[in-house]
Amino acid sequence: QAEEELKEACARQALQLQEMGRRERLLTADVGRAKEQLESFKTQVMRVCSPAAAGVAGKAVTEQQVIEKVRQISDENQQSHEREKHLQEELSSRLSKEKEVSANIEVFKKSLQELQ
């Protein structure tokens, strides 16, 4: 019975480890998307601030419009940094948990081998 319980615990730990890996991949993808958004915002500011872009639009861009756009992008940039920081903290936490789970699995494996 103890052997069965250890096998079940080991199987549960393995499933948890797989789920943590899946979540880690999702967090990494979120960080990548946040960085892409930041680059997109930078590109948008350059277009707004560029005289060539203003000429293409057919009207001059006012200083106030540029200031508002820069302010908006700055706010979005700050939010992206905060989200990235949060995701990095969560990723770090999950990696710590994953290491702990791996260590538990090793203990379970050793116990299982001793029982056999």
Phi and psi restraints in degrees (value plus and minus 20) as a CYANA .aco file:
   2 ALA   PHI     -82.1   -42.1
   2 ALA   PSI     -57.9   -17.9
   3 GLU   PHI     -84.4   -44.4
   3 GLU   PSI     -62.4   -22.4
   4 GLU   PHI     -82.7   -42.7
   4 GLU   PSI     -63.6   -23.6
   5 GLU   PHI     -82.3   -42.3
   5 GLU   PSI     -60.3   -20.3
   6 LEU   PHI     -86.0   -46.0
   6 LEU   PSI     -60.2   -20.2
   7 LYS   PHI     -82.7   -42.7
   7 LYS   PSI     -63.3   -23.3
   8 GLU   PHI     -84.7   -44.7
   8 GLU   PSI     -62.4   -22.4
   9 ALA   PHI     -83.3   -43.3
   9 ALA   PSI     -60.4   -20.4
  10 CYS   PHI     -84.7   -44.7
  10 CYS   PSI     -61.8   -21.8
  11 ALA   PHI     -84.0   -44.0
  11 ALA   PSI     -61.8   -21.8
  12 ARG   PHI     -82.8   -42.8
  12 ARG   PSI     -63.2   -23.2
  13 GLN   PHI     -82.7   -42.7
  13 GLN   PSI     -59.5   -19.5
  14 ALA   PHI     -83.9   -43.9
  14 ALA   PSI     -61.5   -21.5
  15 LEU   PHI     -84.3   -44.3
  15 LEU   PSI     -61.3   -21.3
  16 GLN   PHI     -82.4   -42.4
  16 GLN   PSI     -60.1   -20.1
  17 LEU   PHI     -84.1   -44.1
  17 LEU   PSI     -61.1   -21.1
  18 GLN   PHI     -83.7   -43.7
  18 GLN   PSI     -62.6   -22.6
  19 GLU   PHI     -84.1   -44.1
  19 GLU   PSI     -60.3   -20.3
  20 MET   PHI     -84.2   -44.2
  20 MET   PSI     -58.9   -18.9
  21 GLY   PHI     -83.2   -43.2
  21 GLY   PSI     -61.7   -21.7
  22 ARG   PHI     -82.6   -42.6
  22 ARG   PSI     -65.1   -25.1
  23 ARG   PHI     -84.7   -44.7
  23 ARG   PSI     -57.9   -17.9
  24 GLU   PHI     -81.4   -41.4
  24 GLU   PSI     -63.0   -23.0
  25 ARG   PHI     -82.9   -42.9
  25 ARG   PSI     -59.8   -19.8
  26 LEU   PHI     -84.4   -44.4
  26 LEU   PSI     -62.8   -22.8
  27 LEU   PHI     -83.6   -43.6
  27 LEU   PSI     -61.1   -21.1
  28 THR   PHI     -83.3   -43.3
  28 THR   PSI     -60.8   -20.8
  29 ALA   PHI     -84.0   -44.0
  29 ALA   PSI     -60.3   -20.3
  30 ASP   PHI     -81.7   -41.7
  30 ASP   PSI     -62.2   -22.2
  31 VAL   PHI     -82.5   -42.5
  31 VAL   PSI     -62.2   -22.2
  32 GLY   PHI     -81.5   -41.5
  32 GLY   PSI     -63.8   -23.8
  33 ARG   PHI     -84.1   -44.1
  33 ARG   PSI     -59.7   -19.7
  34 ALA   PHI     -81.7   -41.7
  34 ALA   PSI     -60.6   -20.6
  35 LYS   PHI     -86.5   -46.5
  35 LYS   PSI     -60.3   -20.3
  36 GLU   PHI     -82.8   -42.8
  36 GLU   PSI     -60.8   -20.8
  37 GLN   PHI     -82.5   -42.5
  37 GLN   PSI     -60.9   -20.9
  38 LEU   PHI     -80.9   -40.9
  38 LEU   PSI     -64.8   -24.8
  39 GLU   PHI     -83.6   -43.6
  39 GLU   PSI     -57.9   -17.9
  40 SER   PHI     -83.3   -43.3
  40 SER   PSI     -61.2   -21.2
  41 PHE   PHI     -83.0   -43.0
  41 PHE   PSI     -61.9   -21.9
  42 LYS   PHI     -80.6   -40.6
  42 LYS   PSI     -62.2   -22.2
  43 THR   PHI     -83.1   -43.1
  43 THR   PSI     -61.9   -21.9
  44 GLN   PHI     -80.8   -40.8
  44 GLN   PSI     -62.5   -22.5
  45 VAL   PHI     -82.3   -42.3
  45 VAL   PSI     -63.9   -23.9
  46 MET   PHI     -81.1   -41.1
  46 MET   PSI     -59.7   -19.7
  47 ARG   PHI     -84.3   -44.3
  47 ARG   PSI     -63.1   -23.1
  48 VAL   PHI     -85.9   -45.9
  48 VAL   PSI     -59.9   -19.9
  49 CYS   PHI    -100.6   -60.6
  49 CYS   PSI     -36.0     4.0
  50 SER   PHI     -99.3   -59.3
  50 SER   PSI     108.8   148.8
  51 PRO   PHI     -80.5   -40.5
  51 PRO   PSI     -54.7   -14.7
  52 ALA   PHI     -82.8   -42.8
  52 ALA   PSI     -59.6   -19.6
  53 ALA   PHI     -86.7   -46.7
  53 ALA   PSI     -57.3   -17.3
  54 ALA   PHI     -84.7   -44.7
  54 ALA   PSI     -60.7   -20.7
  55 GLY   PHI     -83.8   -43.8
  55 GLY   PSI     -57.1   -17.1
  56 VAL   PHI     -85.0   -45.0
  56 VAL   PSI     -58.4   -18.4
  57 ALA   PHI     -90.4   -50.4
  57 ALA   PSI     -37.7     2.3
  58 GLY   PHI      68.8   108.8
  58 GLY   PSI     -19.1    20.9
  59 LYS   PHI    -168.1  -128.1
  59 LYS   PSI     134.4   174.4
  60 ALA   PHI     -93.9   -53.9
  60 ALA   PSI     124.6   164.6
  61 VAL   PHI    -110.2   -70.2
  61 VAL   PSI     107.3   147.3
  62 THR   PHI     -98.4   -58.4
  62 THR   PSI     139.0   179.0
  63 GLU   PHI     -80.5   -40.5
  63 GLU   PSI     -58.8   -18.8
  64 GLN   PHI     -83.0   -43.0
  64 GLN   PSI     -59.3   -19.3
  65 GLN   PHI     -83.4   -43.4
  65 GLN   PSI     -61.7   -21.7
  66 VAL   PHI     -84.3   -44.3
  66 VAL   PSI     -64.5   -24.5
  67 ILE   PHI     -81.4   -41.4
  67 ILE   PSI     -64.3   -24.3
  68 GLU   PHI     -83.3   -43.3
  68 GLU   PSI     -61.9   -21.9
  69 LYS   PHI     -85.1   -45.1
  69 LYS   PSI     -63.4   -23.4
  70 VAL   PHI     -83.5   -43.5
  70 VAL   PSI     -60.9   -20.9
  71 ARG   PHI     -83.4   -43.4
  71 ARG   PSI     -65.0   -25.0
  72 GLN   PHI     -80.6   -40.6
  72 GLN   PSI     -66.4   -26.4
  73 ILE   PHI     -87.2   -47.2
  73 ILE   PSI     -56.0   -16.0
  74 SER   PHI     -81.4   -41.4
  74 SER   PSI     -64.1   -24.1
  75 ASP   PHI     -82.0   -42.0
  75 ASP   PSI     -65.0   -25.0
  76 GLU   PHI     -83.7   -43.7
  76 GLU   PSI     -58.3   -18.3
  77 ASN   PHI     -82.6   -42.6
  77 ASN   PSI     -64.2   -24.2
  78 GLN   PHI     -81.0   -41.0
  78 GLN   PSI     -64.7   -24.7
  79 GLN   PHI     -82.1   -42.1
  79 GLN   PSI     -60.1   -20.1
  80 SER   PHI     -83.6   -43.6
  80 SER   PSI     -62.1   -22.1
  81 HIS   PHI     -84.1   -44.1
  81 HIS   PSI     -62.5   -22.5
  82 GLU   PHI     -83.7   -43.7
  82 GLU   PSI     -62.3   -22.3
  83 ARG   PHI     -84.4   -44.4
  83 ARG   PSI     -62.6   -22.6
  84 GLU   PHI     -82.1   -42.1
  84 GLU   PSI     -62.9   -22.9
  85 LYS   PHI     -81.1   -41.1
  85 LYS   PSI     -65.4   -25.4
  86 HIS   PHI     -80.9   -40.9
  86 HIS   PSI     -64.7   -24.7
  87 LEU   PHI     -84.9   -44.9
  87 LEU   PSI     -59.1   -19.1
  88 GLN   PHI     -84.7   -44.7
  88 GLN   PSI     -60.6   -20.6
  89 GLU   PHI     -84.0   -44.0
  89 GLU   PSI     -63.2   -23.2
  90 GLU   PHI     -84.9   -44.9
  90 GLU   PSI     -60.9   -20.9
  91 LEU   PHI     -82.4   -42.4
  91 LEU   PSI     -63.5   -23.5
  92 SER   PHI     -81.6   -41.6
  92 SER   PSI     -63.3   -23.3
  93 SER   PHI     -82.1   -42.1
  93 SER   PSI     -63.8   -23.8
  94 ARG   PHI     -86.7   -46.7
  94 ARG   PSI     -56.2   -16.2
  95 LEU   PHI     -85.0   -45.0
  95 LEU   PSI     -59.0   -19.0
  96 SER   PHI     -83.1   -43.1
  96 SER   PSI     -64.0   -24.0
  97 LYS   PHI     -83.7   -43.7
  97 LYS   PSI     -59.2   -19.2
  98 GLU   PHI     -82.5   -42.5
  98 GLU   PSI     -61.4   -21.4
  99 LYS   PHI     -83.1   -43.1
  99 LYS   PSI     -61.0   -21.0
 100 GLU   PHI     -83.9   -43.9
 100 GLU   PSI     -63.6   -23.6
 101 VAL   PHI     -83.3   -43.3
 101 VAL   PSI     -62.1   -22.1
 102 SER   PHI     -81.0   -41.0
 102 SER   PSI     -62.2   -22.2
 103 ALA   PHI     -83.4   -43.4
 103 ALA   PSI     -62.1   -22.1
 104 ASN   PHI     -82.0   -42.0
 104 ASN   PSI     -59.5   -19.5
 105 ILE   PHI     -82.3   -42.3
 105 ILE   PSI     -61.9   -21.9
 106 GLU   PHI     -82.4   -42.4
 106 GLU   PSI     -60.8   -20.8
 107 VAL   PHI     -83.1   -43.1
 107 VAL   PSI     -64.0   -24.0
 108 PHE   PHI     -82.5   -42.5
 108 PHE   PSI     -62.0   -22.0
 109 LYS   PHI     -81.8   -41.8
 109 LYS   PSI     -63.9   -23.9
 110 LYS   PHI     -83.0   -43.0
 110 LYS   PSI     -63.5   -23.5
 111 SER   PHI     -82.2   -42.2
 111 SER   PSI     -61.5   -21.5
 112 LEU   PHI     -84.3   -44.3
 112 LEU   PSI     -62.7   -22.7
 113 GLN   PHI     -84.6   -44.6
 113 GLN   PSI     -58.8   -18.8
 114 GLU   PHI     -85.7   -45.7
 114 GLU   PSI     -55.9   -15.9
 115 LEU   PHI     -88.4   -48.4
 115 LEU   PSI     -54.2   -14.2
